[in-house]
Amino acid sequence: MDGRHWCRVVDDWPVPVDRATATRSDTPDAPVAEPPVSLADRLRPLVQDAIAGRASTEQLAQLERSLVSFWRTRRGLNDVPVNRAITELRADPQAGPLITQLEQWLHRPASGEAVDVAQLLQPYRSIDADALEPHRLPQREVPA
């Protein structure tokens, strides 16, 4: 066999089509998959709002609760008292930097020190954005 197959009919006559060069124009193109959104991508606007002073105290508190809940689950600390879990999370190389920064924004908002957002969110780059969903990430307020 020469790699050709009778697969198209034109004007009621079969037309040989070479499989190697044939295209299927009668089928829709497969959708292009969007790159996955990381948790860092979802957190970035909230962190940037916090740095700029646009995040409300309620948003910061909800973000802190969400992250503590998220990391307690990931680190198996759900059965540990909250104050001990937070102490352990502060010392955690992945969870600690953002949790500590959130505490500073909530409890010492006028500290004014520079924050490297990329470095702060680095541990969240490899985590799927939906991973925080059960822990209720706060909605970002969009100015009207």
BELCORQUI-V644586 format. One line per field, one symbol per residue. ss: DSSP state (a for helix, b for strand, c for the rest). phi: phi as a letter, one per 40 degrees, with the letter a starting at -180 (. if undefined). psi: psi as a letter, one per 40 degrees, with the letter a starting at -180 (. if undefined). A space follows every 50 residues. Layout:
ss: ???
phi: ???
psi: ???
This chain:
ss: cccbbbbbbbccbbbbbbcccccccccccccccccccbaaaaaaaaaaaa aaccccaaaaaaaaaaaaaaaaaacccccccaaaaaaaaaaccccaaaaa aaaaaaacaaacccccaaaaaaaacccbaaaaaaaccccccccc
phi: .cgbbcbbbbfgbcbcbcdcbcbbccbccccccccccccdcccdcccccc ccgcccdccccccccccccdcccccgbcccddcccccccccccccddccc ccccccbacccgccbccdcccdccccbcdcccdcbfcccccbdc
psi: ieeiiheihhfehhhhhhddeiigeeiiiiihhiiihidddddddddddd deeehiddddddddddddddddddefedeiidddddddddehdddddddd ddddddegdedeiihgddddedeedehidededeeghiihhhi.
